[in-house]
Amino acid sequence: HTASRLVGAPPGYIGYEDAGQLTEALRRRPYSIVVFDEVEKAHPELHNMLLQIMEEGHLADAKGRTVDFRNAIIVMTTNVGAEEIKKQTSLGFQLKRDEKTEEAQSYEEMRKKLTESLKKVFRPEFINRLDSVIVFRSLNKEDIRQIVSLELNKVTERLADHEVKLTATQAALDLLAELGFDVEMGARPLRRVIQQKVEDPLSDALLSGTFCEGCTVLVDVTEGEVVLKRAPQVEAKTPEPVA
């Protein structure tokens, strides 16, 4: 009866006096974004509820009260066709800059296959009620590099109190991107890699006095390993006197 808890338990069941988890939330906050994660795993009764919401714009709770969903945005995620995405992800991460056309073709083929996979899992009337089906392009190597840069920027922001700046070579960005990417997990391991390879060693170096306030730390690669170095200071030139 998990699905029924969304609208409230039916009469005679434990929890009948409690309001529905979904209907009560929307009744109180009609302007909401509601996310159903991995909707393909849900009970068929939930699919029926979603179909009614999409068709009629409202849903009745267990007490007979009508809850308006017309001002809500419903987002559903699914892993249907995940194997196709994994294949495209592996390809996209190995592509070079001059192979973007091949990557785009791979994405279009994947999108078509995923659309067919959806038709095997969800009823036609359910799919037809969706305003849009969005297939996310898999991350490629350039995407991962950008995420690495964003994560390093966050580290720099946290170092502001120590007046320490952080910069990285292209080799370091490439290696962190390689270490932090996984075909199965995407970019999820990246945060842990940056903590292990950059944040933790940097914290130890600051505590030991290896790096001091006001210095710039360079993230680089030496013999295939991520290393932290003190970036060379650029000496300011004394302006020559004007004759």
MDAnalysis code that builds the backbone (N, CA, C; Angstrom):
import MDAnalysis as mda
import numpy as np

u = mda.Universe.empty(729, n_residues=243, atom_resindex=np.repeat(np.arange(243), 3), trajectory=True)
u.add_TopologyAttr("name", ["N", "CA", "C"] * 243)
u.add_TopologyAttr("resid", np.arange(1, 244))
u.add_TopologyAttr("resname", ["HIS", "THR", "ALA", "SER", "ARG", "LEU", "VAL", "GLY", "ALA", "PRO", "PRO", "GLY", "TYR", "ILE", "GLY", "TYR", "GLU", "ASP", "ALA", "GLY", "GLN", "LEU", "THR", "GLU", "ALA", "LEU", "ARG", "ARG", "ARG", "PRO", "TYR", "SER", "ILE", "VAL", "VAL", "PHE", "ASP", "GLU", "VAL", "GLU", "LYS", "ALA", "HIS", "PRO", "GLU", "LEU", "HIS", "ASN", "MET", "LEU", "LEU", "GLN", "ILE", "MET", "GLU", "GLU", "GLY", "HIS", "LEU", "ALA", "ASP", "ALA", "LYS", "GLY", "ARG", "THR", "VAL", "ASP", "PHE", "ARG", "ASN", "ALA", "ILE", "ILE", "VAL", "MET", "THR", "THR", "ASN", "VAL", "GLY", "ALA", "GLU", "GLU", "ILE", "LYS", "LYS", "GLN", "THR", "SER", "LEU", "GLY", "PHE", "GLN", "LEU", "LYS", "ARG", "ASP", "GLU", "LYS", "THR", "GLU", "GLU", "ALA", "GLN", "SER", "TYR", "GLU", "GLU", "MET", "ARG", "LYS", "LYS", "LEU", "THR", "GLU", "SER", "LEU", "LYS", "LYS", "VAL", "PHE", "ARG", "PRO", "GLU", "PHE", "ILE", "ASN", "ARG", "LEU", "ASP", "SER", "VAL", "ILE", "VAL", "PHE", "ARG", "SER", "LEU", "ASN", "LYS", "GLU", "ASP", "ILE", "ARG", "GLN", "ILE", "VAL", "SER", "LEU", "GLU", "LEU", "ASN", "LYS", "VAL", "THR", "GLU", "ARG", "LEU", "ALA", "ASP", "HIS", "GLU", "VAL", "LYS", "LEU", "THR", "ALA", "THR", "GLN", "ALA", "ALA", "LEU", "ASP", "LEU", "LEU", "ALA", "GLU", "LEU", "GLY", "PHE", "ASP", "VAL", "GLU", "MET", "GLY", "ALA", "ARG", "PRO", "LEU", "ARG", "ARG", "VAL", "ILE", "GLN", "GLN", "LYS", "VAL", "GLU", "ASP", "PRO", "LEU", "SER", "ASP", "ALA", "LEU", "LEU", "SER", "GLY", "THR", "PHE", "CYS", "GLU", "GLY", "CYS", "THR", "VAL", "LEU", "VAL", "ASP", "VAL", "THR", "GLU", "GLY", "GLU", "VAL", "VAL", "LEU", "LYS", "ARG", "ALA", "PRO", "GLN", "VAL", "GLU", "ALA", "LYS", "THR", "PRO", "GLU", "PRO", "VAL", "ALA"])
u.atoms.positions = np.array([
    [0.825, -1.213, 0.000],
    [0.000, 0.000, 0.000],
    [0.865, 1.272, 0.000],
    [2.094, 1.130, -0.443],
    [2.968, 2.302, -0.465],
    [2.422, 3.382, -1.377],
    [1.905, 2.977, -2.537],
    [1.369, 3.958, -3.484],
    [0.192, 4.709, -2.878],
    [-0.628, 4.011, -2.085],
    [-1.805, 4.658, -1.508],
    [-1.432, 5.713, -0.477],
    [-0.225, 5.620, 0.088],
    [0.191, 6.612, 1.076],
    [0.346, 7.997, 0.448],
    [0.519, 8.036, -0.860],
    [0.670, 9.325, -1.534],
    [-0.614, 10.137, -1.475],
    [-1.750, 9.436, -1.461],
    [-3.036, 10.136, -1.413],
    [-3.746, 9.910, -0.080],
    [-3.155, 9.078, 0.798],
    [-3.777, 8.776, 2.080],
    [-4.272, 7.342, 2.119],
    [-4.186, 6.730, 3.276],
    [-4.628, 5.347, 3.424],
    [-6.146, 5.253, 3.293],
    [-6.638, 4.188, 2.664],
    [-8.091, 4.024, 2.525],
    [-8.746, 3.730, 3.871],
    [-10.063, 3.926, 3.975],
    [-10.773, 3.666, 5.233],
    [-10.533, 2.240, 5.725],
    [-10.352, 2.105, 7.022],
    [-10.138, 0.791, 7.601],
    [-8.681, 0.404, 7.729],
    [-7.784, 1.185, 7.131],
    [-6.357, 0.888, 7.206],
    [-5.680, 1.816, 8.208],
    [-4.569, 1.328, 8.757],
    [-3.790, 2.148, 9.684],
    [-3.280, 3.390, 8.958],
    [-3.436, 4.525, 9.597],
    [-2.972, 5.767, 8.989],
    [-4.030, 6.490, 8.194],
    [-5.278, 6.041, 8.291],
    [-6.352, 6.681, 7.521],
    [-6.496, 8.151, 7.893],
    [-6.235, 8.465, 9.155],
    [-6.385, 9.851, 9.600],
    [-5.266, 10.751, 9.081],
    [-4.171, 10.133, 8.638],
    [-3.045, 10.929, 8.143],
    [-3.309, 11.397, 6.720],
    [-2.846, 12.593, 6.413],
    [-3.022, 13.130, 5.060],
    [-2.066, 12.443, 4.094],
    [-2.414, 12.442, 2.818],
    [-1.555, 11.846, 1.803],
    [-0.247, 12.614, 1.672],
    [0.839, 11.892, 1.533],
    [2.147, 12.541, 1.465],
    [2.256, 13.458, 0.252],
    [1.715, 13.035, -0.877],
    [1.786, 13.848, -2.094],
    [0.675, 14.890, -2.135],
    [-0.542, 14.442, -1.923],
    [-1.675, 15.360, -2.052],
    [-1.633, 16.478, -1.019],
    [-1.223, 16.158, 0.201],
    [-1.168, 17.190, 1.235],
    [-0.071, 18.209, 0.930],
    [1.058, 17.707, 0.424],
    [2.155, 18.623, 0.080],
    [1.737, 19.583, -1.028],
    [1.019, 19.074, -2.034],
    [0.561, 19.932, -3.137],
    [-0.598, 20.821, -2.712],
    [-1.406, 20.358, -1.783],
    [-2.514, 21.188, -1.313],
    [-1.974, 22.421, -0.591],
    [-0.886, 22.230, 0.146],
    [-0.292, 23.343, 0.885],
    [0.576, 24.229, -0.013],
    [1.239, 23.589, -0.975],
    [2.130, 24.335, -1.878],
    [1.838, 23.933, -3.324],
    [0.828, 24.519, -3.916],
    [0.440, 24.129, -5.280],
    [1.491, 24.453, -6.330],
    [2.313, 25.468, -6.082],
    [3.372, 25.820, -7.035],
    [4.643, 25.058, -6.643],
    [4.723, 23.829, -7.083],
    [5.826, 22.960, -6.669],
    [6.393, 22.193, -7.854],
    [7.617, 21.720, -7.664],
    [8.237, 20.787, -8.607],
    [8.283, 19.438, -7.911],
    [7.645, 18.444, -8.508],
    [7.558, 17.107, -7.918],
    [8.392, 16.151, -8.764],
    [9.343, 15.475, -8.137],
    [10.244, 14.576, -8.858],
    [9.965, 13.132, -8.447],
    [9.718, 12.287, -9.440],
    [9.570, 10.844, -9.226],
    [10.810, 10.185, -9.822],
    [11.688, 9.700, -8.967],
    [12.951, 9.122, -9.420],
    [12.765, 7.649, -9.773],
    [13.346, 7.246, -10.910],
    [13.254, 5.866, -11.390],
    [11.802, 5.405, -11.401],
    [10.992, 6.144, -12.120],
    [9.548, 5.917, -12.117],
    [9.170, 4.559, -12.687],
    [10.047, 3.959, -13.491],
    [9.721, 2.654, -14.076],
    [9.611, 1.564, -13.021],
    [10.216, 1.793, -11.831],
    [10.175, 0.803, -10.761],
    [8.947, 0.953, -9.868],
    [8.157, 1.974, -10.108],
    [6.998, 2.243, -9.259],
    [5.876, 1.240, -9.517],
    [4.990, 1.120, -8.532],
    [3.814, 0.255, -8.658],
    [2.921, 0.783, -9.784],
    [2.263, -0.116, -10.536],
    [1.364, 0.333, -11.609],
    [0.311, 1.326, -11.140],
    [-0.073, 1.256, -9.862],
    [-1.067, 2.190, -9.342],
    [-0.539, 3.621, -9.380],
    [0.765, 3.777, -9.150],
    [1.352, 5.115, -9.233],
    [1.312, 5.620, -10.669],
    [1.555, 4.732, -11.626],
    [1.461, 5.129, -13.032],
    [0.046, 5.614, -13.348],
    [-0.943, 4.944, -12.778],
    [-2.332, 5.372, -12.988],
    [-2.577, 6.751, -12.374],
    [-2.011, 6.983, -11.182],
    [-2.156, 8.299, -10.549],
    [-1.529, 9.383, -11.414],
    [-0.333, 9.108, -11.914],
    [0.358, 10.091, -12.743],
    [-0.406, 10.355, -14.031],
    [-0.983, 9.309, -14.594],
    [-1.769, 9.479, -15.812],
    [-2.981, 10.363, -15.547],
    [-3.638, 10.160, -14.408],
    [-4.786, 11.004, -14.060],
    [-4.353, 12.453, -13.861],
    [-3.213, 12.648, -13.204],
    [-2.711, 14.014, -12.994],
    [-2.443, 14.691, -14.329],
    [-1.809, 13.957, -15.253],
    [-1.468, 14.544, -16.547],
    [-2.698, 14.785, -17.411],
    [-3.703, 13.914, -17.278],
    [-4.909, 14.048, -18.099],
    [-5.875, 15.092, -17.546],
    [-6.094, 15.070, -16.230],
    [-7.141, 15.897, -15.630],
    [-6.607, 17.092, -14.845],
    [-5.328, 17.046, -14.467],
    [-4.753, 18.169, -13.735],
    [-5.089, 18.191, -12.259],
    [-5.683, 17.129, -11.757],
    [-5.997, 17.074, -10.324],
    [-6.030, 15.628, -9.867],
    [-6.050, 15.451, -8.556],
    [-6.073, 14.125, -7.957],
    [-6.841, 14.205, -6.653],
    [-7.667, 13.209, -6.381],
    [-8.451, 13.182, -5.143],
    [-7.712, 12.375, -4.088],
    [-7.694, 12.898, -2.853],
    [-7.056, 12.138, -1.780],
    [-8.047, 11.163, -1.173],
    [-7.611, 10.426, -0.151],
    [-8.450, 9.381, 0.446],
    [-9.690, 9.945, 1.117],
    [-9.692, 11.217, 1.447],
    [-10.845, 11.846, 2.090],
    [-11.787, 12.496, 1.078],
    [-11.477, 12.315, -0.197],
    [-12.350, 12.853, -1.229],
    [-12.077, 14.290, -1.617],
    [-11.041, 14.892, -1.073],
    [-10.710, 16.273, -1.417],
    [-9.921, 16.309, -2.722],
    [-10.280, 17.235, -3.584],
    [-9.601, 17.371, -4.872],
    [-8.401, 18.300, -4.729],
    [-7.262, 17.824, -5.171],
    [-6.018, 18.598, -5.089],
    [-5.604, 19.003, -6.496],
    [-5.386, 20.293, -6.687],
    [-5.057, 20.848, -8.003],
    [-3.563, 20.694, -8.296],
    [-3.261, 20.097, -9.449],
    [-1.870, 19.919, -9.870],
    [-1.515, 20.794, -11.064],
    [-2.409, 21.673, -11.478],
    [-2.187, 22.437, -12.704],
    [-1.031, 23.422, -12.596],
    [-0.673, 23.790, -11.383],
    [0.435, 24.728, -11.206],
    [1.732, 24.035, -10.797],
    [1.711, 22.714, -10.837],
    [2.900, 21.943, -10.455],
    [3.624, 21.448, -11.706],
    [4.907, 21.261, -11.571],
    [5.722, 20.676, -12.635],
    [6.119, 19.278, -12.184],
    [5.757, 18.282, -12.985],
    [6.061, 16.893, -12.664],
    [7.280, 16.462, -13.471],
    [8.306, 15.992, -12.772],
    [9.519, 15.494, -13.423],
    [9.675, 14.024, -13.068],
    [9.882, 13.200, -14.080],
    [10.087, 11.769, -13.858],
    [11.419, 11.356, -14.458],
    [12.211, 10.627, -13.693],
    [13.466, 10.105, -14.227],
    [13.332, 8.598, -14.398],
    [14.107, 8.053, -15.303],
    [14.055, 6.618, -15.550],
    [15.416, 6.118, -15.998],
    [15.699, 4.876, -15.679],
    [16.923, 4.220, -16.134],
    [16.648, 3.261, -17.276],
    [15.469, 3.361, -17.861],
    [15.140, 2.526, -19.017],
    [16.151, 2.813, -20.122],
    [16.754, 1.759, -20.652],
    [17.745, 1.937, -21.708],
    [19.105, 2.347, -21.192],
    [19.373, 2.104, -19.912],
    [20.644, 2.536, -19.320],
    [21.846, 1.907, -20.008],
    [21.683, 0.681, -20.506],
    [22.798, 0.019, -21.183],
    [23.219, 0.774, -22.431],
    [22.240, 1.331, -23.140],
    [22.570, 2.116, -24.334],
    [23.347, 3.372, -23.951],
    [22.970, 3.973, -22.834],
    [23.663, 5.174, -22.378],
    [25.105, 4.843, -22.004],
    [25.319, 3.688, -21.375],
    [26.674, 3.300, -20.990],
    [27.563, 3.145, -22.214],
    [27.011, 2.558, -23.287],
    [27.792, 2.392, -24.512],
    [28.184, 3.745, -25.084],
    [27.230, 4.675, -25.100],
    [27.499, 5.993, -25.660],
    [28.437, 6.786, -24.766],
    [28.341, 6.581, -23.452],
    [29.225, 7.262, -22.516],
    [30.665, 6.848, -22.750],
    [30.887, 5.538, -22.913],
    [32.234, 5.043, -23.146],
    [32.817, 5.629, -24.418],
    [32.004, 5.707, -25.461],
    [32.460, 6.277, -26.725],
    [32.758, 7.756, -26.566],
    [31.846, 8.483, -25.941],
    [31.997, 9.931, -25.817],
    [33.228, 10.327, -25.038],
    [33.631, 9.519, -24.064],
    [34.787, 9.888, -23.251],
    [36.092, 9.665, -23.999],
    [36.075, 8.811, -25.044],
    [37.290, 8.520, -25.782],
    [37.457, 9.402, -27.013],
    [36.431, 10.152, -27.363],
    [36.490, 10.954, -28.578],
    [37.452, 12.119, -28.451],
    [38.020, 12.480, -29.578],
    [38.887, 13.646, -29.649],
    [38.063, 14.829, -30.131],
    [38.677, 15.987, -30.124],
    [37.966, 17.208, -30.475],
    [37.446, 17.164, -31.906],
    [38.184, 16.498, -32.818],
    [37.777, 16.473, -34.219],
    [36.811, 15.343, -34.528],
    [36.269, 14.712, -33.491],
    [35.340, 13.602, -33.694],
    [33.961, 13.920, -33.126],
    [33.619, 15.223, -33.035],
    [32.337, 15.629, -32.482],
    [31.176, 15.154, -33.345],
    [31.389, 15.062, -34.657],
    [30.319, 14.605, -35.547],
    [29.926, 13.178, -35.216],
    [30.934, 12.336, -35.001],
    [30.667, 10.943, -34.638],
    [29.929, 10.864, -33.304],
    [30.298, 11.730, -32.379],
    [29.636, 11.762, -31.074],
    [28.173, 12.152, -31.226],
    [27.891, 13.154, -32.074],
    [26.512, 13.596, -32.293],
    [25.681, 12.490, -32.924],
    [26.264, 11.778, -33.877],
    [25.553, 10.668, -34.512],
    [25.274, 9.569, -33.501],
    [26.240, 9.298, -32.635],
    [26.053, 8.288, -31.605],
    [24.915, 8.673, -30.670],
    [24.825, 9.967, -30.327],
    [23.758, 10.444, -29.449],
    [22.396, 10.259, -30.100],
    [22.268, 10.600, -31.374],
    [20.985, 10.470, -32.066],
    [20.548, 9.015, -32.129],
    [21.496, 8.124, -32.386],
    [21.169, 6.696, -32.419],
    [20.715, 6.225, -31.043],
    [21.417, 6.680, -30.003],
    [21.046, 6.303, -28.644],
    [19.662, 6.823, -28.292],
    [19.370, 8.067, -28.679],
    [18.074, 8.674, -28.360],
    [16.935, 7.874, -28.992],
    [17.121, 7.439, -30.232],
    [16.091, 6.651, -30.910],
    [15.880, 5.310, -30.210],
    [16.982, 4.676, -29.800],
    [16.866, 3.386, -29.121],
    [16.182, 3.541, -27.759],
    [16.495, 4.628, -27.061],
    [15.869, 4.859, -25.764],
    [14.380, 5.122, -25.906],
    [14.012, 5.831, -26.959],
    [12.591, 6.091, -27.203],
    [11.841, 4.785, -27.416],
    [12.465, 3.864, -28.150],
    [11.846, 2.559, -28.365],
    [11.769, 1.765, -27.061],
    [12.787, 1.893, -26.226],
    [12.783, 1.189, -24.939],
    [11.668, 1.692, -24.034],
    [11.404, 3.003, -24.069],
    [10.325, 3.574, -23.260],
    [8.982, 2.985, -23.654],
    [8.789, 2.766, -24.948],
    [7.517, 2.229, -25.432],
    [7.277, 0.804, -24.943],
    [8.351, 0.097, -24.604],
    [8.208, -1.275, -24.121],
    [7.848, -1.321, -22.631],
    [8.103, -0.218, -21.924],
    [7.884, -0.191, -20.474],
    [6.617, 0.564, -20.098],
    [6.375, 1.697, -20.766],
    [5.232, 2.546, -20.427],
    [4.154, 2.447, -21.498],
    [2.909, 2.550, -21.059],
    [1.782, 2.478, -21.986],
    [1.777, 3.676, -22.932],
    [1.254, 3.498, -24.134],
    [1.227, 4.596, -25.116],
    [0.524, 5.838, -24.586],
    [-0.597, 5.656, -23.871],
    [-1.333, 6.816, -23.366],
    [-0.526, 7.578, -22.312],
    [0.360, 6.856, -21.610],
    [1.218, 7.503, -20.614],
    [2.278, 8.353, -21.314],
    [2.931, 7.780, -22.303],
    [3.983, 8.499, -23.034],
    [3.409, 9.696, -23.769],
    [2.218, 9.529, -24.335],
    [1.613, 10.616, -25.109],
    [1.250, 11.823, -24.246],
    [1.091, 11.602, -22.941],
    [0.737, 12.707, -22.055],
    [1.958, 13.497, -21.578],
    [3.137, 13.007, -21.857],
    [4.352, 13.709, -21.447],
    [4.586, 14.903, -22.361],
    [4.858, 16.045, -21.776],
    [5.145, 17.230, -22.586],
    [6.466, 17.102, -23.318],
    [7.422, 16.439, -22.686],
    [8.736, 16.316, -23.308],
    [9.483, 15.138, -22.709],
    [10.240, 14.443, -23.555],
    [11.139, 13.384, -23.103],
    [12.561, 13.862, -23.384],
    [13.324, 14.056, -22.332],
    [14.674, 14.606, -22.464],
    [15.693, 13.495, -22.239],
    [16.525, 13.273, -23.231],
    [17.611, 12.299, -23.123],
    [18.908, 13.077, -22.938],
    [19.522, 12.924, -21.793],
    [20.736, 13.683, -21.515],
    [21.928, 13.083, -22.250],
    [22.685, 13.956, -22.900],
    [23.906, 13.523, -23.565],
    [24.908, 13.086, -22.503],
    [25.626, 12.036, -22.784],
    [26.608, 11.556, -21.818],
    [27.782, 12.519, -21.724],
    [28.456, 12.474, -20.606],
    [29.609, 13.340, -20.385],
    [30.791, 12.880, -21.229],
    [31.472, 13.830, -21.862],
    [32.703, 13.501, -22.562],
    [33.883, 14.060, -21.770],
    [35.073, 13.904, -22.333],
    [36.271, 14.282, -21.588],
    [36.318, 15.782, -21.306],
    [35.880, 16.584, -22.258],
    [35.888, 18.032, -22.070],
    [34.930, 18.439, -20.952],
    [33.768, 17.757, -20.882],
    [32.817, 18.032, -19.797],
    [33.450, 17.756, -18.436],
    [34.165, 16.631, -18.344],
    [34.786, 16.259, -17.077],
    [35.847, 17.277, -16.686],
    [36.614, 17.761, -17.673],
    [37.623, 18.783, -17.376],
    [36.969, 20.032, -16.787],
    [35.840, 20.426, -17.363],
    [35.150, 21.613, -16.863],
    [34.668, 21.405, -15.426],
    [34.192, 20.188, -15.135],
    [33.746, 19.888, -13.772],
    [34.936, 19.934, -12.813],
    [36.093, 19.423, -13.268],
    [37.306, 19.493, -12.448],
    [37.632, 20.947, -12.108],
    [37.576, 21.819, -13.109],
    [37.864, 23.239, -12.892],
    [36.892, 23.853, -11.893],
    [35.609, 23.496, -12.011],
    [34.608, 24.020, -11.083],
    [34.877, 23.553, -9.651],
    [35.240, 22.287, -9.515],
    [35.514, 21.755, -8.175],
    [36.764, 22.400, -7.574],
    [37.779, 22.640, -8.408],
    [38.988, 23.299, -7.912],
    [38.701, 24.746, -7.527],
    [37.781, 25.374, -8.252],
    [37.382, 26.739, -7.887],
    [36.732, 26.764, -6.505],
    [35.961, 25.715, -6.199],
    [35.339, 25.626, -4.877],
    [36.402, 25.504, -3.785],
    [37.454, 24.729, -4.098],
    [38.548, 24.595, -3.136],
    [39.208, 25.952, -2.903],
    [39.417, 26.695, -3.993],
    [40.019, 28.027, -3.890],
    [39.176, 28.947, -3.018],
    [37.859, 28.875, -3.170],
    [36.969, 29.711, -2.363],
    [37.100, 29.381, -0.876],
    [37.269, 28.097, -0.580],
    [37.408, 27.704, 0.825],
    [38.772, 28.112, 1.399],
    [39.730, 28.396, 0.503],
    [41.059, 28.805, 0.949],
    [41.175, 30.312, 1.116],
    [40.094, 31.018, 0.858],
    [40.134, 32.485, 0.879],
    [40.606, 33.021, 2.226],
    [40.200, 32.382, 3.312],
    [40.590, 32.854, 4.646],
    [42.101, 32.764, 4.857],
    [42.745, 31.814, 4.145],
    [44.200, 31.647, 4.271],
    [44.955, 32.470, 3.226],
    [44.204, 33.167, 2.386],
    [44.800, 33.965, 1.311],
    [45.692, 33.110, 0.414],
    [45.268, 31.884, 0.190],
    [46.004, 30.959, -0.670],
    [45.240, 30.794, -1.976],
    [45.952, 30.922, -3.073],
    [45.341, 30.745, -4.386],
    [45.722, 29.382, -4.946],
    [44.847, 28.829, -5.774],
    [45.072, 27.506, -6.346],
    [44.972, 27.598, -7.858],
    [45.952, 27.043, -8.539],
    [45.923, 26.984, -9.997],
    [46.367, 25.591, -10.424],
    [46.051, 25.204, -11.651],
    [46.349, 23.843, -12.104],
    [46.838, 23.858, -13.542],
    [47.751, 22.953, -13.840],
    [48.223, 22.796, -15.208],
    [47.216, 21.975, -16.003],
    [47.333, 22.021, -17.321],
    [46.445, 21.231, -18.163],
    [46.641, 19.744, -17.908],
    [47.890, 19.351, -17.649],
    [48.169, 17.942, -17.357],
    [47.447, 17.490, -16.100],
    [47.392, 18.365, -15.096],
    [46.697, 18.024, -13.850],
    [45.199, 17.906, -14.077],
    [44.645, 18.830, -14.857],
    [43.213, 18.765, -15.164],
    [42.882, 17.471, -15.887],
    [43.747, 17.086, -16.839],
    [43.510, 15.861, -17.607],
    [43.572, 14.628, -16.716],
    [44.562, 14.580, -15.835],
    [44.720, 13.403, -14.977],
    [43.585, 13.303, -13.966],
    [43.202, 14.413, -13.355],
    [42.081, 14.395, -12.411],
    [40.788, 13.990, -13.105],
    [40.617, 14.455, -14.348],
    [39.424, 14.078, -15.116],
    [39.411, 12.585, -15.387],
    [40.573, 12.038, -15.709],
    [40.672, 10.602, -15.988],
    [40.423, 9.773, -14.736],
    [41.011, 10.200, -13.625],
    [40.851, 9.458, -12.372],
    [39.439, 9.574, -11.811],
    [38.780, 10.695, -12.088],
    [37.467, 10.942, -11.490],
    [36.293, 10.508, -12.318],
    [36.559, 9.933, -13.496],
    [35.452, 9.512, -14.359],
    [35.310, 8.004, -14.336],
    [34.066, 7.553, -14.283],
    [33.756, 6.125, -14.327],
    [32.562, 5.925, -15.242],
    [32.658, 4.952, -16.142],
    [31.579, 4.723, -17.101],
    [30.274, 4.410, -16.392],
    [30.357, 3.655, -15.300],
    [29.149, 3.283, -14.562],
    [28.600, 4.458, -13.754],
    [29.489, 5.195, -13.082],
    [29.077, 6.230, -12.136],
    [29.118, 7.643, -12.711],
    [29.676, 7.816, -13.897],
    [29.786, 9.154, -14.470],
    [30.833, 9.963, -13.720],
    [30.481, 11.199, -13.343],
    [31.433, 12.089, -12.664],
    [31.311, 12.022, -11.144],
    [30.507, 11.110, -10.620],
    [30.303, 11.052, -9.168],
    [31.606, 10.825, -8.384],
    [32.529, 9.965, -8.877],
    [33.763, 9.742, -8.102],
    [34.698, 10.942, -8.097],
    [34.452, 11.935, -8.949],
    [35.375, 13.052, -9.103],
    [35.569, 13.829, -7.805],
    [34.499, 14.057, -7.081],
    [34.592, 14.818, -5.829],
    [35.527, 14.120, -4.845],
    [35.438, 12.805, -4.764],
    [36.290, 12.048, -3.849],
    [37.755, 12.091, -4.303],
    [37.968, 12.016, -5.619],
    [39.335, 12.060, -6.153],
    [40.002, 13.393, -5.829],
    [39.271, 14.500, -6.012],
    [39.838, 15.818, -5.727],
    [40.134, 15.971, -4.238],
    [39.289, 15.394, -3.410],
    [39.555, 15.462, -1.970],
    [40.828, 14.694, -1.622],
    [40.984, 13.495, -2.228],
    [42.142, 12.660, -1.912],
    [43.433, 13.202, -2.511],
    [43.353, 13.724, -3.730],
    [44.559, 14.141, -4.448],
    [44.934, 15.606, -4.228],
    [43.963, 16.429, -3.862],
    [44.236, 17.862, -3.744],
    [43.947, 18.387, -2.331],
    [42.709, 18.231, -1.888],
    [42.306, 18.862, -0.624],
    [43.068, 18.323, 0.586],
    [43.117, 16.992, 0.724],
    [43.787, 16.419, 1.896],
    [45.282, 16.747, 1.925],
    [46.024, 16.538, 0.809],
    [47.445, 16.913, 0.824],
    [47.658, 18.409, 1.057],
    [46.758, 19.225, 0.517],
    [46.881, 20.670, 0.692],
    [46.668, 21.064, 2.154],
    [45.703, 20.430, 2.805],
    [45.455, 20.709, 4.226],
    [46.675, 20.345, 5.067],
    [47.271, 19.180, 4.771],
    [48.465, 18.756, 5.509],
    [49.617, 19.736, 5.289],
    [49.760, 20.198, 4.039],
    [50.852, 21.121, 3.714],
    [50.667, 22.466, 4.407],
    [49.436, 22.912, 4.523],
    [49.172, 24.179, 5.210],
    [49.459, 24.061, 6.705],
    [49.089, 22.920, 7.283],
    [49.322, 22.718, 8.712],
    [50.811, 22.601, 9.025],
    [51.566, 21.985, 8.107],
    [53.001, 21.800, 8.333],
    [53.820, 23.030, 7.980],
    [53.182, 23.995, 7.338],
    [53.897, 25.208, 6.970],
    [54.570, 25.144, 5.618],
    [54.340, 24.063, 4.870],
    [54.928, 23.957, 3.530],
    [54.427, 25.081, 2.632],
    [53.137, 25.364, 2.763],
    [52.549, 26.497, 2.051],
    [52.099, 27.521, 3.086],
    [52.337, 28.775, 2.789],
    [51.995, 29.823, 3.739],
    [50.923, 30.740, 3.165],
    [50.419, 31.599, 4.012],
    [49.411, 32.553, 3.560],
    [49.983, 33.473, 2.488],
    [49.156, 33.746, 1.490],
    [49.567, 34.641, 0.419],
    [50.250, 33.967, -0.751],
    [50.532, 32.654, -0.641],
    [51.215, 31.978, -1.738],
    [50.213, 31.378, -2.719],
    [50.711, 31.000, -3.872],
    [49.895, 30.352, -4.900],
    [50.352, 28.910, -5.046],
    [49.411, 27.976, -4.938],
    [49.717, 26.550, -5.032],
    [49.384, 26.064, -6.436],
    [50.326, 25.374, -7.043],
    [50.148, 24.840, -8.389],
    [49.877, 23.347, -8.312],
    [48.763, 22.904, -8.888],
    [48.452, 21.478, -8.998],
    [49.057, 21.000, -10.307],
    [49.980, 20.047, -10.227],
    [50.711, 19.607, -11.414],
    [50.796, 18.082, -11.424],
    [51.476, 17.539, -12.415],
    [51.662, 16.094, -12.533],
    [53.153, 15.803, -12.625],
    [53.619, 14.878, -11.797],
    [55.004, 14.427, -11.839],
    [55.025, 12.910, -11.817],
    [55.610, 12.322, -12.866],
    [55.701, 10.863, -12.989],
    [54.337, 10.201, -12.825],
    [53.332, 10.798, -13.442],
    [52.001, 10.210, -13.443],
    [51.201, 10.402, -12.175],
    [51.690, 11.219, -11.259],
    [50.995, 11.460, -10.000],
    [50.667, 12.942, -9.845],
    [49.517, 13.221, -9.216],
    [49.137, 14.604, -8.933],
    [49.996, 15.115, -7.783],
    [50.635, 16.261, -7.991],
    [51.493, 16.842, -6.959],
    [51.123, 18.308, -6.761],
    [51.459, 18.820, -5.592],
    [51.229, 20.230, -5.271],
    [52.572, 20.934, -5.143],
    [52.691, 22.073, -5.813],
    [53.938, 22.830, -5.786],
    [53.643, 24.291, -5.457],
    [54.646, 24.942, -4.957],
    [54.528, 26.381, -4.766],
    [54.773, 27.044, -6.115],
    [53.801, 27.770, -6.597],
    [53.941, 28.438, -7.887],
    [54.968, 29.552, -7.773],
    [55.808, 29.710, -8.800],
    [56.817, 30.774, -8.741],
    [56.173, 32.147, -8.655],
    [56.729, 32.981, -7.803],
    [56.209, 34.335, -7.633],
    [56.756, 35.239, -8.729],
    [55.859, 36.018, -9.298],
    [56.265, 36.957, -10.335],
    [56.640, 38.268, -9.665],
    [57.901, 38.631, -9.806],
    [58.366, 39.855, -9.165],
    [57.879, 41.078, -9.931],
    [57.385, 42.022, -9.188],
    [56.917, 43.255, -9.816],
    [58.110, 44.116, -10.213],
    [58.089, 44.618, -11.420],
    [59.176, 45.455, -11.914],
    [59.014, 46.882, -11.399],
    [60.139, 47.456, -10.988],
    [60.114, 48.847, -10.536],
    [60.067, 49.765, -11.746],
    [59.077, 50.609, -11.830],
    [58.982, 51.479, -13.005],
    [60.181, 52.409, -13.104],
    [60.658, 52.568, -14.318],
    [61.794, 53.457, -14.549],
    [61.346, 54.906, -14.418],
    [62.214, 55.733, -13.862],
    [61.846, 57.145, -13.700],
    [61.661, 57.831, -15.040],
    [60.683, 58.667, -15.102],
    [60.413, 59.401, -16.331],
    [61.372, 60.570, -16.430],
    [62.048, 60.669, -17.557],
    [63.027, 61.747, -17.740],
    [62.321, 63.084, -17.825],
])
